[in-house]
Amino acid sequence: MLLLGLSASVPVHAQPAAGRRDCNVNQLAMNVCAAARFEEVDKELNRLYRAKLPMLRHPATRTRFRDAQRAWLAFRDAACLYEAGPREESGSIWPVEHYGCLVKHTERRIQDMRE
């Protein structure tokens, strides 16, 4: 949430044309880009999840799929807490590390769902 608020303070003219950001301008830009990248992969994961759920005809199978996804989300979040550490123990690079970890795990989950 904080990053989204901070991104609103970045001047529009500082962003390159066609909605592309220069992610290496400064730490704030890197943080905003990391959050945006995670948002992209998270949307794709949610799209795949919503597409797969109706294909599971048996109610028990749907329940197991939901349970597995919830367990995976808990694992991802715990793994990234371990890898990036808590926000309060980190510096300005924490959002890049945290979102990078979330992206890494989410991309792996997307691959698993596609297979």
C-alpha positions as CSV (number, residue, x, y, z in Angstrom):
1,M,0.0,0.0,0.0
2,L,2.8,2.4,0.9
3,L,4.5,1.8,-2.4
4,L,1.3,2.5,-4.3
5,G,1.0,5.8,-2.4
6,L,4.6,6.6,-3.2
7,S,4.2,5.8,-6.8
8,A,1.5,8.5,-7.1
9,S,4.1,11.0,-6.0
10,V,6.4,10.2,-9.0
11,P,5.9,12.9,-11.6
12,V,4.2,11.6,-14.8
13,H,6.8,13.4,-17.0
14,A,9.5,11.3,-15.4
15,Q,8.1,8.1,-17.0
16,P,9.1,7.2,-20.5
17,A,6.5,7.1,-23.2
18,A,4.0,4.2,-23.8
19,G,3.6,3.5,-20.0
20,R,7.1,2.1,-19.7
21,R,9.1,3.0,-16.6
22,D,12.8,3.5,-16.3
23,C,13.3,1.3,-13.3
24,N,16.9,2.2,-12.7
25,V,16.6,5.9,-12.1
26,N,16.6,5.7,-8.3
27,Q,15.6,3.4,-5.4
28,L,12.0,4.6,-5.5
29,A,11.6,3.8,-9.2
30,M,13.1,0.3,-8.6
31,N,10.7,-0.3,-5.7
32,V,7.7,0.8,-7.8
33,C,8.8,-1.3,-10.7
34,A,9.3,-4.3,-8.4
35,A,5.8,-3.9,-7.0
36,A,4.3,-3.5,-10.5
37,R,6.1,-6.7,-11.8
38,F,4.6,-8.6,-8.9
39,E,1.2,-7.2,-9.7
40,E,1.5,-8.5,-13.2
41,V,2.5,-12.1,-12.3
42,D,-0.1,-12.2,-9.5
43,K,-2.8,-11.2,-11.9
44,E,-1.7,-14.0,-14.3
45,L,-1.7,-16.6,-11.4
46,N,-5.2,-15.5,-10.4
47,R,-6.4,-15.8,-14.0
48,L,-5.0,-19.3,-14.3
49,Y,-6.5,-20.3,-11.0
50,R,-10.0,-18.9,-12.0
51,A,-9.7,-20.8,-15.3
52,K,-8.7,-24.1,-13.8
53,L,-11.3,-24.2,-11.0
54,P,-14.4,-24.7,-13.2
55,M,-12.6,-27.5,-15.0
56,L,-12.4,-29.5,-11.8
57,R,-15.8,-31.2,-11.8
58,H,-15.7,-33.1,-8.6
59,P,-16.3,-31.0,-5.4
60,A,-13.6,-32.8,-3.4
61,T,-11.1,-32.1,-6.1
62,R,-12.0,-28.4,-6.2
63,T,-11.6,-28.3,-2.4
64,R,-8.2,-30.0,-2.5
65,F,-7.2,-27.5,-5.2
66,R,-8.3,-24.5,-3.1
67,D,-6.5,-26.0,-0.1
68,A,-3.3,-26.5,-2.0
69,Q,-3.4,-22.9,-3.3
70,R,-4.0,-21.5,0.1
71,A,-1.1,-23.6,1.5
72,W,1.1,-22.5,-1.4
73,L,0.3,-18.8,-0.6
74,A,1.3,-19.4,3.0
75,F,4.5,-21.1,1.9
76,R,5.4,-18.3,-0.5
77,D,4.8,-15.6,2.0
78,A,6.8,-17.5,4.7
79,A,9.6,-18.2,2.3
80,C,9.8,-14.5,1.2
81,L,9.8,-13.4,4.9
82,Y,12.8,-15.7,5.4
83,E,14.6,-14.6,2.2
84,A,14.0,-10.8,2.3
85,G,13.5,-10.5,6.1
86,P,10.9,-8.3,7.7
87,R,10.5,-4.7,6.5
88,E,11.5,-3.2,9.8
89,E,14.9,-5.0,9.8
90,S,15.8,-3.9,6.3
91,G,16.7,-0.8,4.3
92,S,15.4,0.9,1.2
93,I,16.2,-2.1,-0.9
94,W,13.7,-4.3,0.9
95,P,10.8,-3.8,-1.5
96,V,13.0,-4.9,-4.4
97,E,14.1,-8.0,-2.5
98,H,10.6,-8.8,-1.2
99,Y,8.7,-8.3,-4.5
100,G,11.5,-10.1,-6.3
101,C,11.0,-13.1,-4.1
102,L,7.2,-13.0,-4.6
103,V,7.7,-12.8,-8.3
104,K,10.1,-15.7,-8.3
105,H,7.8,-18.0,-6.4
106,T,4.7,-16.9,-8.3
107,E,6.3,-17.5,-11.7
108,R,7.2,-21.0,-10.5
109,R,3.6,-21.6,-9.4
110,I,2.3,-20.3,-12.8
111,Q,4.5,-22.8,-14.5
112,D,3.2,-25.6,-12.3
113,M,-0.4,-24.6,-13.1
114,R,0.3,-24.5,-16.8
115,E,1.7,-28.0,-16.7
